Amino acid sequence: MSRNRARLSDVSIARPVLAWVIMFALIVFGSVALGRLGVSYMPDVDFPVLSVSVNWEGAAPEIMEAEIVDRLERRLITVEGLKEMTSGVSQGSASITLEFTIDRNIDAALQEVQTAISRLEMPTDVRPPTVRKSNPEESPIMWLGLYGEIPERDLFVLADNMILDRLQLLDGVGEVFVGGDMERNLRVWADNRKLKEYQLTILDVEQALLNDHVEGAAGYLENTQTERNLRVLGEAASPESIRNIRINSRGGAPIYFSDIRLRDVARVDDGLNDHRRITRVDGKRGISIGIRKQIGANTVAVGDRVIAGVDAIQKELPEGITLQVNFDSTRFVKEAVDETQFTLLLSAILTALVCWFFLGNFHSTLNVILSIPTSIIGTFLILYFLDFTLNLFTLLGLSLAIGIVVDDNIMVLENIVRHFDKGKDRIAAARDGTREIFFAALAASTAVVAIFLPVAFMEGVIGRFFFEFGITITAAVALSLVDA
């Protein structure tokens, strides 16, 4: 019976080289897996929540509710797994928050919501609704600030034409966006006195813009040999082109040989959308640029690339224009990783001192010390195959595991030393000491696993976050038992 129970230890004693190869293989492959693990602040967990947002410029809250929200709610109420729906409206915008049951696949729910919305006819001037998941991994990891002694519109053009494209090409960057609604906007300010002078109304101005400021497909032209696609090139390319648009109708009736231009009855300004958010950098007006990483990418590595990219872009910016990092969440991840590394090193040193003090044997102390990297680094291999990332929860599990993984080794090693002190040779002491303490070590490790493994199966959103924590510490303890 004892031979079967301790078969692995017998093989390790009979073939010590094989045991060392297994230990170093765990360390080597675990180190490779560590280099490929994604690093993030939080686990990749999708909350069972979807948010739907709709913008309709200038619409009153009552109109948003009647024409948009009520119609969307009637469509979305039939989505499978919907637990709660909350709506809110304001001037020109509306939002609907959908909470689903915890067992509902949020990606499938997202697709079903998008399908339901696509079947709904919206007013022509309403922007298509946007649907987003709630995931901490999708939050911006960095915010940049761009400011200088030039108009805000020129700052936006500079960011849109140069900075955003450069940063988007960096490895691991998922999305680069300008905070707030900073799109270019041409404003037409009609002069009521001049409109009356020409016997026109604002509707005539609007119709002129709709007729002449347009570009689109116009079919195709074919003959017996060739076929060519046609399109209407009517979109004005500049504010001056807008000012030169002819007003050819009055109250719906055509004005023949009209030479009335838009500039005769209105002023055209080139600017940006209405300010809904103001950004100040060092007390100066500027614009903010958000950086989102790709899901599963190494947060720290992406942050380092962005910082290097910002430094390179700054050298090419005109004098007086500054691009700087205002917020960097990757530093929290760096601090957590550095703290774990320090804890690992400190625990190894303290464990070595304690083992040396009580055992007084260098080889025995070395065996205990090697159990720490074998168990901890070997755990990285398991995390890699389970598609986990290094985040606050996995690092917390590793930090707790560091103080536990040496328990089995010390327990087994102390019993082997006791048998050796009785006069047995090394092989007999190792064999008898391991067999005698096998069930005690197994019981100790099983007790630890019994405490932390159920954490991985907690229900709800909190359970999804602690899943990686429970699996991490369980894997480390299991490897420590095998190593012992």
C-alpha positions in Angstrom: 0.0 0.0 0.0 2.7 2.5 1.0 4.6 1.7 -2.2 1.6 2.7 -4.3 0.9 5.8 -2.1 4.4 7.1 -2.5 5.1 6.0 -6.1 6.0 9.5 -7.3 8.4 10.1 -4.4 10.0 6.6 -5.0 10.6 7.5 -8.6 12.1 10.8 -7.6 14.4 9.2 -5.1 15.5 6.4 -7.5 16.0 8.9 -10.3 17.0 12.3 -8.8 18.0 13.6 -12.2 14.5 13.2 -13.5 13.1 15.0 -10.5 15.5 17.9 -11.1 14.6 18.0 -14.8 10.8 18.2 -13.9 11.5 21.1 -11.5 13.6 23.0 -13.9 11.1 22.3 -16.8 8.3 23.9 -14.7 10.5 26.9 -14.0 11.6 27.3 -17.7 8.1 26.8 -19.2 6.5 28.9 -16.5 9.0 31.7 -17.3 8.1 31.5 -21.0 4.4 31.6 -20.1 5.0 34.6 -17.8 6.4 36.5 -20.7 3.3 35.8 -22.8 0.7 36.5 -20.1 -1.4 39.6 -20.4 -1.1 42.2 -17.7 -4.1 44.3 -16.6 -5.4 46.1 -13.6 -8.6 43.9 -13.3 -9.7 40.5 -14.7 -11.4 40.4 -18.1 -15.0 40.2 -16.7 -18.0 41.3 -18.6 -20.7 42.7 -16.4 -24.2 41.5 -17.2 -25.1 45.0 -18.3 -25.5 46.7 -21.7 -25.9 50.4 -22.3 -27.8 51.9 -25.2 -27.2 55.6 -26.0 -29.0 57.7 -28.7 -28.3 61.3 -29.7 -30.8 63.5 -31.5 -29.4 67.0 -31.7 -31.8 69.7 -30.4 -34.6 67.3 -29.4 -36.4 68.1 -26.2 -36.5 65.5 -23.4 -40.3 65.0 -24.0 -39.6 64.3 -27.7 -36.7 61.9 -26.9 -39.0 60.0 -24.6 -41.9 59.7 -26.9 -40.1 59.2 -30.2 -37.0 57.2 -29.1 -37.1 55.8 -25.6 -40.6 54.4 -25.6 -40.2 52.7 -29.0 -36.8 51.3 -28.0 -38.2 49.9 -24.7 -41.0 48.1 -26.5 -38.4 46.4 -28.7 -35.9 45.6 -26.0 -38.4 44.3 -23.4 -38.5 41.0 -25.4 -34.7 40.3 -25.2 -34.0 37.0 -23.6 -32.6 37.1 -20.0 -33.5 40.7 -19.4 -33.7 41.4 -15.6 -34.1 45.1 -15.3 -34.3 48.1 -17.7 -33.6 51.7 -16.7 -34.0 54.7 -19.0 -33.0 58.4 -18.8 -33.5 61.3 -21.2 -32.0 64.8 -21.4 -31.8 67.5 -24.0 -30.7 65.8 -27.3 -29.8 62.5 -25.8 -31.2 59.3 -24.2 -29.7 56.3 -22.5 -31.1 52.9 -21.6 -29.3 50.5 -19.2 -30.1 46.8 -19.6 -29.3 44.4 -16.7 -29.4 40.7 -17.5 -29.4 37.6 -15.4 -25.9 36.4 -14.4 -26.2 33.2 -16.6 -27.0 35.1 -19.8 -24.2 35.2 -22.3 -23.6 38.9 -22.6 -22.1 38.6 -26.2 -25.3 36.8 -27.4 -27.4 39.5 -25.6 -25.4 42.2 -27.3 -26.1 40.7 -30.7 -29.8 40.3 -29.9 -30.1 43.9 -28.7 -28.3 45.2 -31.9 -30.7 43.1 -34.0 -33.8 44.5 -32.2 -32.6 48.0 -32.6 -31.8 47.6 -36.3 -35.4 46.6 -37.0 -36.7 49.8 -35.5 -37.2 52.8 -37.8 -35.7 56.0 -36.4 -36.3 59.6 -37.5 -33.9 60.4 -40.4 -31.8 62.9 -38.4 -31.2 60.6 -35.4 -27.7 59.1 -35.2 -27.7 55.3 -35.0 -27.9 54.1 -31.4 -24.7 52.7 -29.9 -24.6 49.6 -27.7 -21.7 48.9 -25.3 -20.8 46.3 -22.8 -19.5 47.1 -19.3 -16.1 45.7 -18.9 -13.2 47.1 -16.7 -10.8 46.0 -19.5 -12.4 48.4 -21.9 -11.8 51.4 -19.7 -9.1 53.9 -20.9 -5.7 53.0 -19.4 -4.3 56.5 -20.1 -5.5 60.0 -20.7 -3.3 62.5 -22.7 -3.6 66.2 -22.7 -2.9 68.4 -25.8 -2.7 72.2 -25.4 -1.0 75.2 -26.9 -1.3 78.8 -28.0 -3.5 78.0 -31.0 -7.3 77.9 -31.4 -9.0 74.8 -30.1 -10.2 73.8 -33.6 -6.6 73.7 -34.8 -5.7 71.5 -31.9 -8.4 69.1 -32.9 -7.3 69.1 -36.5 -3.7 68.4 -35.3 -4.9 65.5 -33.1 -7.2 64.0 -35.7 -4.7 64.2 -38.6 -1.5 63.2 -36.8 -1.6 62.2 -33.2 -4.5 59.7 -33.2 -3.2 57.8 -36.2 0.3 57.6 -34.8 -0.9 56.2 -31.5 -3.4 53.8 -33.0 -0.6 52.0 -34.8 1.2 51.1 -31.6 1.2 47.4 -30.7 -1.5 46.5 -28.2 -3.5 49.8 -28.6 -7.2 49.1 -29.2 -8.7 52.5 -29.5 -7.6 56.2 -29.4 -10.3 58.8 -29.1 -10.8 62.5 -28.3 -12.7 63.0 -25.1 -16.0 64.8 -25.7 -17.7 65.7 -29.0 -15.0 67.5 -30.8 -16.1 67.0 -34.5 -15.7 69.8 -37.0 -18.9 71.8 -37.4 -19.8 74.4 -40.0 -22.4 76.9 -38.5 -24.8 78.9 -40.7 -26.1 82.0 -39.0 -29.1 83.3 -41.0 -29.7 87.1 -41.0 -33.5 87.6 -40.6 -33.4 91.1 -42.0 -31.6 90.0 -45.2 -33.9 87.1 -45.6 -36.9 89.5 -45.6 -35.1 91.7 -48.0 -34.9 88.8 -50.5 -38.3 87.4 -49.5 -36.8 84.2 -48.3 -37.2 82.0 -45.2 -34.9 79.8 -43.2 -36.5 76.8 -45.0 -35.3 78.1 -48.3 -31.8 78.2 -46.9 -32.1 74.7 -45.6 -33.4 73.4 -48.9 -30.4 75.0 -50.7 -28.0 73.2 -48.4 -29.8 69.9 -48.9 -29.8 70.2 -52.7 -26.2 71.5 -53.3 -24.2 70.2 -50.3 -24.6 66.5 -51.1 -22.5 63.7 -52.5 -23.5 60.2 -53.3 -23.8 57.4 -55.8 -25.5 58.1 -59.2 -25.7 54.6 -60.7 -23.5 53.7 -63.7 -22.9 54.5 -67.3 -22.4 51.7 -69.8 -22.0 51.1 -73.5 -21.2 48.0 -75.6 -17.7 47.8 -74.3 -17.3 49.5 -70.9 -19.2 50.3 -67.7 -18.4 53.2 -65.4 -19.7 54.0 -61.9 -21.1 57.5 -61.4 -21.3 59.6 -58.4 -22.5 63.1 -57.6 -19.6 65.4 -56.5 -21.7 68.1 -54.9 -20.3 68.3 -51.3 -18.8 71.6 -50.5 -15.1 71.2 -49.8 -14.6 74.4 -47.7 -16.5 77.2 -45.9 -16.1 79.4 -48.9 -17.8 76.8 -51.1 -20.7 76.8 -48.6 -20.9 80.6 -48.8 -21.2 80.4 -52.6 -24.1 78.0 -52.7 -27.0 79.4 -54.8 -30.5 79.7 -53.3 -32.7 78.6 -56.2 -36.1 78.3 -54.6 -38.5 80.5 -52.7 -41.3 78.7 -50.7 -40.8 75.6 -52.8 -41.1 77.5 -56.1 -38.0 77.7 -58.3 -36.2 81.1 -58.8 -35.1 81.2 -62.4 -31.7 82.8 -63.1 -31.2 83.4 -59.4 -27.9 84.9 -58.3 -28.7 84.9 -54.6 -25.8 83.3 -52.7 -25.8 81.9 -49.1 -23.3 84.6 -48.1 -25.9 87.2 -49.0 -28.3 86.1 -46.3 -26.2 84.3 -43.8 -22.8 84.0 -42.1 -20.8 80.7 -42.3 -18.4 79.9 -39.4 -15.9 77.1 -39.4 -15.7 75.6 -35.9 -16.5 72.6 -33.6 -19.6 71.1 -32.1 -21.1 72.6 -29.0 -18.9 72.2 -26.0 -20.4 69.6 -23.6 -17.0 69.0 -21.9 -14.2 71.4 -21.2 -10.6 70.1 -20.8 -7.9 72.2 -19.1 -4.2 71.2 -19.0 -2.1 73.2 -16.5 -4.9 75.8 -16.5 -5.0 76.2 -20.3 -7.8 75.1 -22.6 -6.9 72.0 -24.5 -8.3 68.6 -25.6 -8.0 65.2 -23.9 -7.1 62.0 -25.7 -8.1 58.6 -24.3 -6.2 55.3 -24.8 -7.9 51.9 -24.6 -5.8 48.8 -24.9 -6.7 45.6 -26.7 -8.4 42.9 -24.6 -5.8 40.6 -23.1 -2.8 42.9 -24.0 -0.1 43.6 -21.5 -1.2 46.9 -19.9 2.3 47.8 -18.7 3.9 47.1 -22.1 1.1 49.1 -23.9 1.6 52.0 -21.4 5.3 52.0 -22.0 4.8 52.1 -25.8 2.3 55.0 -25.5 4.7 57.0 -23.4 7.5 56.4 -25.9 5.1 57.3 -28.7 4.1 60.5 -26.9 7.8 61.5 -26.5 8.4 60.9 -30.2 5.3 62.8 -31.3 6.3 65.8 -29.0 9.5 66.2 -30.9 7.6 66.7 -34.2 4.9 69.1 -32.9 5.1 72.8 -33.7 6.7 75.0 -31.1 4.4 76.0 -28.3 2.2 72.8 -28.6 2.5 70.3 -25.8 1.3 66.6 -25.6 1.7 65.1 -22.2 0.4 62.1 -20.1 -2.2 63.4 -17.6 -3.4 60.0 -16.1 -1.6 56.7 -16.3 -3.4 53.7 -14.7 -0.6 51.3 -15.6 1.5 52.6 -12.7 -0.9 50.8 -10.3 -0.3 47.5 -12.2 3.4 48.1 -12.1 3.3 48.7 -8.3 1.3 45.5 -7.8 3.8 43.4 -9.9 6.8 45.0 -8.2 5.2 44.3 -4.8 4.7 40.7 -5.7 8.3 40.3 -6.9 9.6 41.9 -3.7 7.3 39.6 -1.5 8.6 36.6 -3.4 12.3 37.6 -2.9 11.7 38.5 0.8 9.9 35.2 1.5 12.6 33.2 -0.1 15.3 34.9 2.0 13.4 34.5 5.3 12.5 30.9 4.5 16.2 30.2 3.8 17.3 31.7 7.1 14.6 29.8 9.1 15.5 26.4 7.4 19.2 27.0 7.8 18.7 27.8 11.5 16.6 24.8 12.3 18.0 22.2 9.9 21.6 23.4 9.7 22.0 21.8 6.3 22.8 23.6 3.0 21.3 21.0 0.7 18.1 20.8 2.7 17.8 24.5 2.7 18.3 24.6 -1.1 15.5 22.1 -1.7 13.1 24.2 0.3 14.1 27.4 -1.5 13.7 25.8 -5.0 10.1 24.9 -4.1 9.1 28.5 -4.2 10.0 29.3 -7.8 8.9 25.8 -8.9 5.4 26.3 -7.4 5.0 30.0 -8.2 6.5 30.1 -11.7 4.9 26.8 -12.5 1.6 28.4 -11.7 2.1 30.9 -14.5 2.0 28.0 -16.9 -1.4 27.0 -15.7 -2.6 30.7 -15.8 -1.4 30.9 -19.4 -3.4 27.8 -20.6 -6.5 29.0 -18.7 -6.2 32.4 -20.6 -5.9 34.4 -17.3 -4.0 37.6 -17.0 -1.7 39.0 -14.3 -4.1 41.3 -12.4 -4.8 42.4 -8.9 -6.7 39.1 -8.1 -4.1 36.7 -9.5 -1.3 38.6 -7.9 -3.2 38.5 -4.6 -3.5 34.8 -4.9 0.3 34.5 -5.7 1.2 36.7 -2.7 -0.8 34.5 -0.3 0.5 31.3 -2.0 4.1 32.3 -1.4 3.7 31.7 2.4 1.9 28.4 1.9 3.9 26.6 -0.8 6.9 26.0 1.5 4.8 24.3 4.2 4.7 20.9 2.5 8.4 21.0 1.7 9.4 21.9 5.2 7.1 19.2 6.6 8.5 16.4 4.4 12.1 17.6 4.6 12.0 17.8 8.4 10.7 14.2 8.6 13.5 13.0 6.2 16.1 14.7 8.4 14.7 13.0 11.4 15.0 9.6 9.8 18.5 10.5 8.7 19.5 11.4 12.2 18.5 7.9 13.3 21.3 6.5 11.3 19.6 5.6 8.0 21.3 6.3 4.7 20.1 9.1 2.5 17.9 7.0 0.2 16.3 5.1 3.0 15.7 8.3 5.0 14.2 10.0 2.0 12.0 7.0 1.2 10.7 6.3 4.7 10.4 10.0 5.7 8.3 10.8 2.6 6.0 7.7 2.9 5.4 8.4 6.6 4.4 12.0 6.1 2.6 11.6 2.8 -1.0 11.7 4.2 -0.1 14.5 6.6 1.2 16.6 3.7 -1.8 15.6 1.5 -4.2 16.6 4.3 -2.5 19.9 4.9 -2.7 20.8 1.2 -6.2 19.5 0.8 -7.3 21.7 3.7 -5.8 24.8 2.1 -7.5 23.9 -1.2 -10.8 23.3 0.5 -10.6 26.8 1.9 -9.7 28.7 -1.3 -11.1 26.6 -4.2 -14.8 27.3 -3.3 -14.0 31.0 -3.7 -13.6 30.3 -7.5 -17.2 29.1 -7.6 -18.8 32.1 -5.9 -21.9 33.3 -7.8 -22.6 36.7 -9.2 -20.3 39.3 -10.6 -18.1 39.2 -7.5 -17.6 35.5 -8.1 -16.4 36.1 -11.6 -13.7 38.4 -10.2 -12.6 36.0 -7.5 -12.6 33.0 -9.9 -9.0 33.7 -11.0 -7.9 34.3 -7.4 -9.3 30.9 -6.3 -7.8 29.0 -9.2 -4.4 30.7 -8.8 -3.8 29.9 -5.2 -5.2 26.3 -5.7 -2.8 25.7 -8.6 0.2 27.0 -6.6 -0.7 24.8 -3.5 -1.2 21.7 -5.8 2.2 22.2 -7.4 3.8 22.6 -4.0 2.4 19.2 -3.0 3.8 17.6 -6.1 7.1 19.3 -5.6 7.3 18.2 -1.9 
